């Protein structure tokens, strides 16, 4: 007989296994969130008010991403541009606003706009199409404004 020493093989701890599973899940989620969808993207504001929420500039910036035509954004409503992470609304005729499409409650992407509110599907938070403010919780913070430019009939993400 030889006197070789063998080290016992130990299985990874439960904590290590859970951390690996969590990291893999996070990687999948981030990959899904970062994929782009060219069919939707928007953020604009052509109002003449001095509002800081998604206000637009009269002159377009060269190099901005064109999101939509002004006719694509319904008055009193809006359109979600998922791949750009923005929502463009037209609260009143000729006034365009843009907000982040990420809910401030837990980061879900908003999914619809109706009756003057932007709706998050996860916990049903609602935000105003006029200024992004919270109309119904559980969110407690307004959607952040995004910068857009309206030039002629074109809405461009700054």
C-alpha positions in Angstrom: 0.0 0.0 0.0 1.1 3.5 -0.7 0.6 6.3 1.6 -0.9 8.9 -0.7 -2.9 11.6 0.9 -6.3 12.4 -0.5 -8.0 15.7 0.1 -11.8 15.3 0.4 -13.8 17.2 -2.3 -16.3 19.5 -0.7 -19.5 20.7 -2.4 -19.9 24.5 -2.7 -21.7 26.1 0.2 -25.4 26.9 -0.2 -24.5 30.6 -0.1 -22.0 30.2 -3.0 -24.6 28.2 -5.1 -27.3 30.9 -4.5 -24.9 33.7 -5.4 -24.0 31.9 -8.7 -27.7 31.4 -9.5 -28.5 35.1 -8.7 -25.6 36.3 -10.8 -26.7 34.2 -13.8 -30.3 35.5 -13.4 -29.1 39.1 -13.2 -27.0 38.6 -16.3 -30.1 37.3 -18.2 -32.3 40.2 -16.9 -29.7 42.8 -17.9 -29.3 41.3 -21.3 -33.1 41.4 -21.8 -33.3 45.0 -20.6 -30.5 46.2 -22.8 -31.8 44.8 -26.0 -33.0 47.4 -28.4 -36.3 47.6 -30.2 -36.2 50.1 -33.0 -40.0 50.1 -33.4 -40.4 52.1 -30.2 -38.6 55.1 -28.9 -39.7 58.5 -27.9 -39.3 61.5 -25.8 -40.3 65.0 -26.6 -41.6 68.4 -25.5 -42.4 71.3 -27.7 -44.2 73.4 -25.2 -43.3 77.0 -24.9 -43.5 76.9 -21.1 -40.4 77.0 -19.0 -41.0 73.6 -17.6 -37.9 71.5 -16.9 -39.7 68.2 -17.6 -38.7 67.0 -20.9 -38.6 70.4 -22.6 -37.6 70.7 -26.2 -35.4 73.0 -28.1 -36.6 74.7 -31.2 -33.4 73.8 -33.1 -32.5 70.2 -33.5 -29.1 68.9 -32.5 -27.2 67.1 -35.2 -26.5 63.6 -34.1 -29.7 63.1 -32.1 -31.9 60.0 -32.5 -35.1 60.7 -34.4 -37.9 59.1 -32.4 -41.1 59.9 -34.2 -43.1 62.4 -36.2 -45.3 64.8 -34.2 -48.4 63.1 -35.8 -47.3 59.8 -34.1 -48.0 61.2 -30.6 -51.7 61.4 -29.8 -53.0 64.5 -28.0 -53.7 63.8 -24.4 -51.7 60.6 -24.6 -48.3 59.5 -25.8 -46.1 56.7 -27.0 -43.5 54.5 -25.3 -40.2 54.0 -27.0 -38.8 51.0 -25.2 -35.5 50.7 -26.9 -34.6 54.3 -26.1 -36.1 54.0 -22.6 -38.4 57.0 -23.0 -42.0 58.0 -23.2 -43.1 60.9 -25.3 -46.5 62.6 -24.5 -48.6 65.4 -25.9 -50.6 66.7 -22.9 -52.1 69.5 -25.0 -52.0 70.2 -28.7 -48.5 71.1 -29.9 -46.9 70.5 -26.4 -44.6 67.5 -26.2 -43.0 66.1 -23.1 -40.5 63.2 -22.6 -39.9 61.1 -19.5 -37.9 58.0 -18.6 -39.9 54.8 -19.2 -38.5 53.2 -16.1 -40.9 53.2 -13.2 -39.4 54.9 -10.1 -41.0 52.3 -7.8 -39.0 49.2 -8.7 -37.6 49.9 -12.2 -40.2 48.1 -14.3 -40.8 49.5 -17.8 -44.1 51.4 -18.1 -46.4 49.6 -20.5 -49.3 51.9 -21.5 -50.7 55.4 -21.6 -54.4 56.1 -21.2 -56.7 58.7 -19.7 -53.8 61.1 -19.2 -51.6 58.7 -17.2 -48.6 56.6 -17.9 -49.1 53.1 -16.3 -46.6 50.7 -14.9 -47.8 47.1 -15.2 -45.9 45.7 -12.2 -47.6 47.4 -9.3 -50.0 49.8 -11.2 -48.2 53.1 -10.4 -49.6 55.9 -12.6 -47.8 59.0 -13.7 -49.1 62.3 -15.3 -48.5 62.7 -19.0 -48.1 66.5 -18.3 -45.2 66.4 -15.9 -44.4 62.8 -15.0 -45.6 63.3 -11.4 -47.1 60.4 -9.5 -50.9 60.2 -9.8 -51.2 56.8 -8.0 -48.6 54.8 -6.0 -46.9 52.8 -4.9 -44.3 54.9 -6.7 -43.5 58.1 -4.7 -41.1 59.8 -7.2 -42.0 61.4 -10.6 -40.6 59.9 -13.8 -37.4 61.8 -14.7 -37.7 64.2 -17.6 -35.8 63.4 -20.8 -34.6 66.0 -23.3 -36.0 66.1 -26.8 -36.0 68.4 -29.7 -39.0 69.2 -32.0 -38.1 70.6 -35.3 -40.9 70.8 -37.9 -42.7 67.6 -37.6 -39.7 65.6 -36.2 -39.2 64.6 -32.6 -35.5 63.9 -31.7 -34.0 62.5 -28.6 -31.3 64.9 -27.5 
